[in-house]
């Protein structure tokens, strides 16, 4: 059937059969609910078109342009990329971001796993433990960071310094010292985020089949050995995926260092996303900012692909 | 008769047997739970974990509540003492008026309501289209939606801002309007995925039967699909409202006008200049609403948090 050609030639009056054919096809589409189906797709197409697909495509163009919103955008080739790579702050910001990610993994990965493995054994107190763990997640990040900034008061009578003094330590300049500023931010971020991860692990733990534990118990495996050989392997897929999500999230960290330190002291807490923000909204250099965001996204995608390939064997 | 399982040593065992029926088996078995050593070990761990959590999670909140009605002097100089200079209730009213917490709170509510509405609208209509109506182009749309899930958000941050500044074709500038927050929030691939998975598992024969009886797409959506999707509507509502409450970078970019900013941006802006006592009072006000909602709907919150993770995995 060459119905498509019939429709396309419908403008040439070749006979009475053509309009009938057209209405037949379109009419059938309409009768089968084609229009109402399309109406249901309008919200998706509108929001994704404007706020997801178009911006992604536009980023590719924007990274090759010089734009400051005042003059006409001009194509400058890879100039934006070379200017980003020549920025003396890029190395520092990259290291800071990687350092944040490493610290967040080291502190933030084992805590929720251990928490969930233990809380799964609780019965009547499980709900209380879950609620307590989830409270920091509910607190808006800016409030939580401002609250911790208060705790990190460098004066001897600050909250953490008072606690440190009970053990004969301190006072510490938590956020004012280049070495302790980033770990201090990570501790706050872990506090704010571990409940969410823990609840996800807990849900995964609760769906482990009881037969596995029973079989291992009959074989004489104790509680700790069962936790190591059954509990953890059974949630390894969730663990691997959460680790990747955490990594992708922490590599794009912005709120915590911005509100806590603003990037200081001596740029020791400037992250890549803060650099992108500065390029665009302080220097007004949108092309340069987009170039850096593309570099970051490509690196993240490559790292994720390698990670998924490397752990494929282990997760199946 | 269930009562034949007589428990020799009193109520402790009876309670454990009841628990064994009510809770699924986890790592530690019933037999092990009946041993004194395991029971003591579990008991100590329980007290330790709950106690530690109470201090870590509850402590900062209680301190915030205390400091919200303290003088700046007390907050800074004697943070561990309970109101050495008396309770200062006026903080709350002053924060509400002087650092405009009332206004920020109203803006946050507006943003949350709008994000909720558009989030639901896009997720429900889109999920219906992708999972139930399934026209030929659904595959392309689905691929496009999935692609945005895997592309890191940072890619489009700048170009999204420029899009909102001057929308292609219709040339509207959404900066300093709530639309700049509401509409992009609708493009959440994660919500759409949750809903279309849920819809794909709805009983297909009910929908088919309605279609044979002559019900159109709208009719099926309104009187069959929506009434069956209360659980997923609840989950999406929680995720979008909590998400809106937490948003910081995007409203910071698109709402430069102070009268429109939500709590997260407003508190950040006033943090440097406002008196400590008022800032903490404002922080307290901005926290009690989500925390109260969470404590009321805790089971629901925790279930959807776990569910959201299960879908991610």
Interface residues (C-beta under 8 A of the other chain):
Chain A: X33 X34 X36 X37 X38 X40 X41 X42 X43 X44 X45 X47 X48 X50 X51 X52 X53 X54 X55 X56 X58 X59 X62 X67 X69 X115 X117 X118 X119 X120 X121 X122 X123 X124 X125 X127 X128 X129 X130 X131 X132 X133 X134 X135 X136 X137 X138 X139 X140 X141 X142 X143 X146 X147 X148 X150 X151 X153 X155 X157 X158 X159 X162 X191 X195 X196 X199 X200 X201 X202 X203 X204 X205 X206 X208 X210 X213 X214 X217 X223 X226 X227 X230 X231 X237 X238 X241 X242 X245 X248 X252 X254 X255 X258 X259 X273 X276 X277 X280 X281 X286 X289 X290 X293 X294 X296 X297 X300 X301
Chain B: X19 X22 X23 X24 X25 X26 X27 X28 X29 X31 X32 X38 X42 X45 X46 X49 X50 X53 X54 X56 X57 X58 X60 X61 X63 X64 X67 X75 X76 X77 X78 X79 X80 X118 X121 X122 X125 X126 X128 X129 X130 X133 X135 X137 X141 X144 X145 X148 X150 X151 X152 X153 X154 X155 X156 X157 X158 X159 X160 X161 X162 X163 X164 X165 X167 X168 X183 X184 X186 X187 X189 X192 X216 X217 X218 X221 X242 X245 X246 X248 X249 X253 X263 X264 X265 X267 X268 X271 X276 X279 X280 X283 X286 X287 X290 X291 X294 X295 X298 X299 X301 X302 X305 X306 X307 X308 X309 X310 X312 X313
